[in-house]
Amino acid sequence: MAWLCTILGSALCTLCITLVASQLLPRDDGDVTIACRVFQRQEMQGLKGTIRSPSDSNLNNYPRNSRCEWGFSKVGPNQFVSFRFVNMRIELTPMCNKDFVAIKKWNSVVRKFCGNDAPSKFTLSSGSSISIEFRSDDIFEFSGFELEYEVLNVDPTCSKEDLRCLNDRCVPRSQMCDKVDQCGDGTDEQSCGFKRIDPDVCGYTPIPPVIGNGDRIIGGQEAIQGSWPWQVSLQETGTYPEGHFCGGVLINTMWILTAGHCVANRGKTSFKLIFGKHHRWEKDPEEVVRYPKHICVNRGFNGVYLLNDIALVQLNAPVYYSDVIQPVCLPEKDEELQPGTFVHSTGWGSTFGTGHFEVLKQVMVPVISWNKCQNYKLILPLNKNSICTGYETGGFNTCFGDSGGPLVVPKNKMWNLYGTVSWGPRSCGVKQHPAIFAKVSAYVDWIKQVMEDVEAGRIAYCRA
């Protein structure tokens, strides 16, 4: 093979080696092992087997610019396909948008994986519509993945006495609606008629935060784990382990606030909500998952100019409070923050290389008067239902990925929510370019009315 590499060059040689090494290998027991044939769809023949990413024989890593696809067209429409990752080492990126392996149904991605943390075994129905795709970009190379599959006539995940949770766990049906979240995502506690419980105490932090900015810019400093317990991460449902795209704020057991632009074009099955989270890439021991039940974007929301950029999301099941999960207080109607007031914002947004991108960060910034803010060269028009923050010299502020997250101020020793992250400059933290928040006090009546309407069955302007 060495002489061929000399003639073809290293790039073509990598492709050649991959094609030669990626043969269909039948086994006597009916299993098959099939690797990637680059740019070529392959149909799975056996009822069970193993799928592997391509491998460069020199480095034992997958080549750059790989694209592979495996199909299950010979599987019956009423059959199931069970998957289990034997190993996985794929470049880890936000939303798995570089290198990834994806499970697709009817050519739409239902699960997308990257990183080193292989997910647990899972099963999908309608085998004939399932396919698997692997892609790599032109930068980094890793050892790839090995995925076992088995075609089944019945779903083996749960027995008839069990409920199959949305996360594929099995829970005895006898434990449904017992106000204990056995599923871990509220599936066993949804459709139980539970009402929201407005907090007797709000804005309480059992784990006190450290106030200030530390030595980091843009993203401020790493937050003490659990010290901002109303912080929510909105994540793509099919992306594992990291699908964060926006923040949110818990206001009671059944509702969160976020930015309108975060959810205006999303269906309720397209994202999930994570509470009690600190690490962006890793699962934290006390984190809790919920799914949207209703999505209520303010009717005055304008997606072009980000006017009235606020939304409510009702949860599929209540969240139960803990040291790391607590609701924030809402402000009084039309309550104003005085210019110069120091406010705190948190999120997993971009830090532009300043560190701590993998954990929840906090930043402290002053409020800028509306008249002064209006004189800056803003990329969008400013409206009265906005709050501006930032330093004249720049350096500290929110950034991409923080949208929907909180702007809070302590009041009577409890933290009040005065804003949710809306928009900012194209380059974060630059001089005379403030961050803009939706002013929550301007929407207090709307928040209360929406919750009452939805809970009374009047949901004409919300998406179920």
N, C-alpha and C positions, 0 to 999 in steps of 0.2 A: 504493500500500500504506500510505502514511502516514496517510491519512484513516481506514483500517480500524483502525490501531493506536490512534488517538485514541478511537474508539468502543469497542473491545474492551478496552483497557488493555494494558500491556506484557507481562504474563504470557501472556495468551491470544494476543497478537500473535506472540510467539516461537513458540508451538505452531503457529499458522497459517502463518507463514513456512516453518517446517520441513516442514509437510505439502505446501505448494505446491512447494517446491524439491526434494522427494524423490520424483521421478518415475522410473519405469523407462524407461531410454533404450536401445533396441536399437541395435546397430551392424551395419553391412553385413557385417562379418567374423564375426558370430555372438557377439562379446563383448557384455556388458551392464555398465552402471554403475548401481548401485542404492544410494541413500542410505537413511537411517533414516526409516521412517514410525512415528512415536511411538505406542507401545502397540498396534502392529499387526504380526502376523507376516507375513513376505513369503516367497514361494517363489522360489528362484533358477531362472531359466529357461534361461540359456545354459550352454554347456560351459566357458566361462571368462569372467571378468569382474572387476569391482572393487566392493568393498563399502566404504561410507564412513559415518562417524558423522554425526549431524545437525549442522547449522551455523546459528548465529544470524547473519543477514546483516549485522548491524551490527558485531559484534565478531569474527566468523569463529571463534567458539568454539562447542562444543556447549552446548545449553541445560541448565540444571539440571533435575533430576528427569526425565531422559530414560530411556526403556526401549524398546529395539528388538530384534527377533528376525528372523533370516533362516534359512530351512530349505532342505534339499536332498532333498525327498521324491521328486523325479523322477530322482534318481541311482540306478543299479542297486546292489543289495546287494553285488556283487562288484567294484565300481569303487572308485577311490581319489580323494580330493580333496587337491590340493596347495595350500598356503597360503604367502603371502609378504607380510610387512608392508612397504609402501612407506614409510610414516612412522607414528609413534605419539607422541603427547604427551597422556598421561592422568594424572590426579592419582596420585601415588605414595604408597601407604599400606601398613602392615604387612598381609600376607596379601591385598593388593589388595581390601580389604573396603569401600571407598567407591566410587570410579569404576573400572570395569573393562570389558574385552571378554573374553568367555569362549567357548571352543570346547567344545561338548557332544556327547556320544554317548549315545543313548537317554535324553536329558534329564538326564544326569549330567555335571558339569563334568570335563573331562580336562585342559584347559589354561586358565589364567586370567592375563591380562596387564594391567599398568599401568605407569606411568612413561614414560621417554623412550627407553629402550634397547630397540629393536625386536629380537625374537629372529630367529634364522636361519630359512630356509625349512624347512618340515616337511610331511609327508604323513600322512594318516589313511585307514584302510580303512573299508569298509562305509559308503559315502557316504549311503545312504538314512537312516541313523540320526543323521547329523551336523546340528547346528544351531549358530548363532552368536548370542550375546546381548551387547548393550551396555547398561550402566546408568550413570547419574550420580546423585549425591545433590543435596542442596539448598544446597551451600555454594560450592565452587569450580568454575570453568569453564576448560577448556583447549581446544586446537585439535583434539584427537581423533585419529582414526586413518584410514588408508586401507589396505585389505587386498585383495590380488589372490588369486584362486582359479582353479583349473583342474581339471576332472573328467577322470580318466585311467582307462584300462582295465587298466594295469599299474602297479605301484609303481616309479617311476623313481629312487628314492633310491639303491639299491645294485644292483650286478650280481650274477649268480649266483655269481661267485667271491668276493663280498664278504659280510661279516657286517654286518647292520644293528644298530648299537649302540642301547641304550635311549635315548640322546640324539640319535638320528637320524644320527649319523656313519656312514661306511662304512669298514670295515677289511678288508684282505685276510684270508681265512680261513687262509692260510698263516702268518699272524702270531699266531694264537690260541695261548694257553697258553705264550707265550715269556717270561713274567715281565716284560713291558714293557706298560704300560697305554696302548695306542694309542687306545682309545675315550675315555679320560679319565673313565670311570665304572665301569671294571672289567668291562664286558660281555664283552670278549674274553679275560678272565682268570678268569672264573667257570666252574664245573663242570669245573675242571681237576685237582681232587683236591689242591690246595695245602693244607697243614696250617698251623695257627697257629705262629708263631715267638715264643716268650716272649723278652723282651728280655734281652740280656746286661747292658745298661746302661739304666736307666730313670730318669725324673725329671730328665733332662739337658736344659738349655736352651742350645743353641748361640748363641741371641740372648738375652742376659741381660735379665731384666725389671728395671724400676725399682720399688723397694719403697716403699709408702706410699700415701697417698690424694690428694695434690695438693690442689686447691682445690674439688673437686667433691663434692657430696653425693649420696646414694642410689646412684648408679652409680660413685662413686669418681672415678678419672681414666682417660683413654684409655691403653690398654696400648701398649707399644712393639710394633709389628707383628711377629708371629712369636715373641714372647717367652714365650707360654704354649702350646707346640706340641701339647699333648694336648687342647686345646679343640676341641669338635665342635659344629657347628650342625645341628640337626634341622629339615628344611624340608619343607613340603608339596610333593609331586612336581609338581603341575600349576600352581603359582603362580610367575609370572615377573615381575620378577626377585627378589622378596623373599617367601619363604614361611616365615621362621623362626618356630618356635613353642616350641622347647625347646633346652637345651644337652645335651651329653654329654661323655664323657671317654674317650680312647683308652688301652687298657691293654695291647694287643699288636697284632700285625699283622691279626688277624681279629675282634677284639671291642671293643665299647665298653660303658661303664656309663652309665646315665641314670636318671631317676626313673620309678617304676612308672606314675604317673599320666600321664606323657607318652606312653606307648605302649600302655597296657593296652587301649584300645579302637580301636587302629589296625591296619589290615592292612599287610602288608609292601610292597604296591604304593602305599600312600598317602603315603609320605614317603621322603626321601633323606637322606644324611649327608654334610656338607661338612667337609673337613679343610683346614688351612692357610689358614683364612679370617680376614679382619680387618674388611673393610668390609661393613656390613649390606646396602647397596643395590647395590654394585658387585662385579663379579667380580675377584678378586685373581689375579695371574699364576701363583702356585704352588698354588692351591687344587685339591683332588682330590675327586671325587664317588664315593660308593659307595651301594649299596642294601641294605636288610635281607634276610638270608637266613632267619634265625630270630629270633623275638622271645620272650624268656624273662622273664616277670614273676615276681617272687618269689611263691610259692604262698600266703604269708601276707599278701599285699597286701590292704589294705582301702581301697577308693576313697572311702568316706565319711569316715573318720577319718585317711586317709593313713598307715596303719600299714604297716611294712615296705615303704616307698615306694622300691623299687629294682628295676632291671631290667637285663638284659643283651641286647645285640643283636649277632648274628653278621653279619658283612659278606658281601656276595656275592662278593667277591674281596679278596685281601690289599691293604693299603696299604703303600707303600714309604716308609721314613723319609727325611726331608730336614731342612734347618735349621728348617723351620716345621712339621714333622710328626714328633712323637716321643711315645712312651708314657710315662705317669706310673707311679710305683712304687705298689704296694699296701702297706698297713700290715701289721704283725703281727696275728695273730688276737687280738681283744679288746683291742687296744692303746688306751689312753686318752690324751686330751689334757687337760692340766691347766688349770683355770680361769685366765683371764688370758693364755693363750697367744695370740699374734697369728697369725691365719690369713688366707689370701688366697683370694678367689673372683673368678671372671671370668664375663662373659656379655654378651649383647646385650639385656638386659631393659630395662624402662622406667626412665627417669631423672627422670620428673616435671618436665620442663622445665629440668633442671639442666645440660644440655649433653651432647654426644658420643653422642647416641642412634644415630648412623649408623656407629659403629665399636665394636670390642670394648673393653669397659671392665673395670677391676679395682678391687677394694675390699679394704682391710685392716681387720679387726675382731677384737676379743678374744673368746675362748670364755667363756661364762657357765656357772657350775656348774649341774648338773641341778636341785639343790634350790632354788636361787635362781630359775631359769627357771620352775620349776613354780609359783612364787608370783605370777608375772605373770598378767595377764588375757589368756590365750591363747584364740584362736578355736577351737582343737581340743585334745583331750587329749594330753598329752606321754607318750611311752613311752621305755623305757630304751635303745632302739636309736636314739637321736637325739642330735644336738649342737646346742646353742643358741649363737648369736653375736649381738653387737651392743654398742653403747654405752648406758649408762644414760640419757644425754641424747639418744639417737637420732642421726639425721643420716647415718650411713653404714650401708649394708647392701645385700643383694640385693633383687630386686624381680621383678614379673611378667615372664615371658620368660626368666628365668635358670634356671628349674627344670631339674634334671638336670645342671647344670653343676658344676664342681669346687670343693671346699674343700681347699686344699693347704697344706702346711707343709714347709719344708726340714729334712731330716734327713741328717746326714753329707754335706752339700753337694748332696744330691739331693732333689727334691721328691716328697713322699709324699701320696697321696690319702686324706684322712680322712673326707670327707663329699661327698654330692651334694645339691644344693639341692632341698628338698622343699616347704616352705610357710612362710608368714609372716603378718604382719598384713594387714588389708584396705588400710591406708595404709602404704606402705613408709617405713622410716627414722624412724618416730615414736618418741617417748620411751617407754621401758619396753615396747617391743614387739619382741622378738628375731626373728631368722630361724632357721628350723629345717632341719637337714640330716639325711639318713639317715646313720648312723654306719657307714662302710664296714668298719671292723675287725670289726664284729659279723657280717658276711656273707662273710668271706674264704673259709671252707670252702664255703659255698653257691656262690660264684663259681667256685671251682676245680671243684666237682662238676658244675655245669651245663655248663661248657666240655667236660669229659671225656665227659659223657653225650651231648651233642649230636654231638660228633665221633665217638663210637662208634655213633651211630645210635639212641640212646635219647632220644627227644625228646617223650615223652608229655605233658610239661607246657609245651612250647614251641610257638609257632605258626610253621609253615613257610610 
